[in-house]
Amino acid sequence: MENQLRIRISWPAGSVTATLEETPTTKALAGALPLTSTAHTWGEEVYFDTPVSTAREADARQVVEPGTVAFWTDGDALALPFGPTPISRGDECRLASPCNVLGRLDGDPRELATVRSGDPIRVDAL
């Protein structure tokens, strides 16, 4: 499929790749790459600030599948859930608030468990 953006997200202990759909937020993110940030963790979610600021899209969701690449418009941050967060019910991935859904990680989302809060994180286009 065309019009998809593939990215690599790297941190000291590992990296993952992701495939993003064409959305207004993805386009804004693509224009900001490569970017570096500092990782934060919230339960089994990694998130980090970006220079992108965008509006919440009509299909924004708060509960997503593990491995979803989401954009938290309230915090101008990429959110990468791989398991339950402090506000989840059961095993779901519940984000802090509805987020724009950009795409999915290509591999095992549990790779994100090696990210530590405060790690430098980098996002590159592939």
C-alpha positions as CSV (number, residue, x, y, z in Angstrom):
1,M,0.0,0.0,0.0
2,E,1.2,3.5,-0.8
3,N,1.0,6.6,1.3
4,Q,2.2,4.7,4.4
5,L,5.0,6.0,6.5
6,R,7.4,3.5,8.1
7,I,9.4,4.7,11.2
8,R,12.0,3.3,13.5
9,I,11.8,4.1,17.2
10,S,15.1,3.5,19.0
11,W,16.3,3.7,22.6
12,P,19.4,2.4,24.3
13,A,18.2,-1.2,24.9
14,G,16.5,-1.7,21.5
15,S,14.3,-0.5,18.7
16,V,11.0,-1.2,17.0
17,T,9.6,-0.3,13.6
18,A,6.1,0.8,12.8
19,T,3.9,1.3,9.8
20,L,1.7,4.4,10.0
21,E,-1.4,5.2,7.9
22,E,-1.9,8.4,6.1
23,T,-3.6,10.8,8.5
24,P,-3.2,14.5,9.2
25,T,-1.2,13.7,12.3
26,T,1.1,11.3,10.5
27,K,1.8,14.0,7.9
28,A,2.7,16.5,10.6
29,L,4.9,13.9,12.3
30,A,6.6,13.0,9.1
31,G,7.6,16.7,8.7
32,A,9.2,16.6,12.2
33,L,11.4,13.6,11.6
34,P,14.0,12.7,12.6
35,L,13.2,13.6,16.2
36,T,14.8,12.9,19.5
37,S,13.0,13.0,22.9
38,T,13.0,11.6,26.4
39,A,11.0,8.5,27.2
40,H,8.4,8.4,29.9
41,T,6.5,5.3,31.1
42,W,3.0,5.0,32.5
43,G,2.1,1.5,33.4
44,E,2.8,-0.5,30.2
45,E,2.9,2.5,27.9
46,V,5.9,4.5,26.6
47,Y,5.2,8.1,25.7
48,F,7.4,11.0,24.7
49,D,7.1,14.6,23.7
50,T,7.2,15.6,20.0
51,P,7.5,19.0,18.3
52,V,4.1,18.3,16.7
53,S,0.9,19.9,17.8
54,T,-2.3,18.8,16.1
55,A,-6.0,18.6,16.7
56,R,-7.8,15.5,17.9
57,E,-9.1,13.6,14.9
58,A,-12.7,12.3,14.6
59,D,-11.7,8.6,15.1
60,A,-9.5,9.3,18.2
61,R,-9.8,6.4,20.6
62,Q,-8.9,5.9,24.3
63,V,-8.9,2.0,24.4
64,V,-6.5,0.6,21.7
65,E,-4.8,-2.7,20.9
66,P,-1.2,-3.3,22.3
67,G,1.3,-2.1,19.7
68,T,-0.9,0.8,18.5
69,V,1.0,4.0,17.6
70,A,-1.1,6.8,19.0
71,F,-0.7,10.5,19.2
72,W,-1.8,12.1,22.5
73,T,-3.1,15.5,21.4
74,D,-3.4,16.8,25.0
75,G,0.4,16.4,25.5
76,D,1.8,16.6,21.9
77,A,3.2,13.2,22.5
78,L,3.5,9.8,20.8
79,A,2.0,7.1,23.0
80,L,3.0,3.5,22.5
81,P,0.9,1.2,24.7
82,F,2.0,-2.5,25.1
83,G,-0.2,-3.5,28.0
84,P,-2.3,-2.1,30.8
85,T,-1.9,1.4,32.1
86,P,-2.9,2.6,35.6
87,I,-6.4,3.4,34.4
88,S,-7.0,0.2,32.4
89,R,-9.8,-2.2,33.2
90,G,-8.5,-5.7,33.0
91,D,-5.8,-6.3,30.3
92,E,-6.9,-3.4,28.0
93,C,-4.6,-0.6,26.8
94,R,-6.4,2.5,28.1
95,L,-4.7,5.8,27.2
96,A,-4.9,8.9,29.3
97,S,-7.5,10.4,27.0
98,P,-8.6,9.8,23.4
99,C,-5.6,9.7,21.1
100,N,-5.3,9.9,17.3
101,V,-4.5,6.4,16.0
102,L,-1.6,6.5,13.5
103,G,-0.7,2.9,12.9
104,R,0.9,-0.2,14.5
105,L,4.2,-1.5,15.5
106,D,5.5,-4.1,13.1
107,G,6.9,-6.6,15.7
108,D,6.2,-7.6,19.2
109,P,5.0,-4.6,21.3
110,R,6.6,-6.2,24.4
111,E,9.9,-5.0,23.1
112,L,8.9,-1.6,24.6
113,A,9.2,-3.1,28.1
114,T,12.9,-2.4,27.8
115,V,12.4,1.3,27.7
116,R,13.2,3.1,30.9
117,S,11.8,6.4,32.0
118,G,14.4,9.1,31.1
119,D,15.9,7.1,28.2
120,P,16.8,9.1,25.1
121,I,14.5,8.0,22.3
122,R,14.8,8.7,18.6
123,V,12.3,8.4,15.7
124,D,13.5,8.1,12.1
125,A,11.7,7.6,8.9
126,L,12.7,4.4,7.1
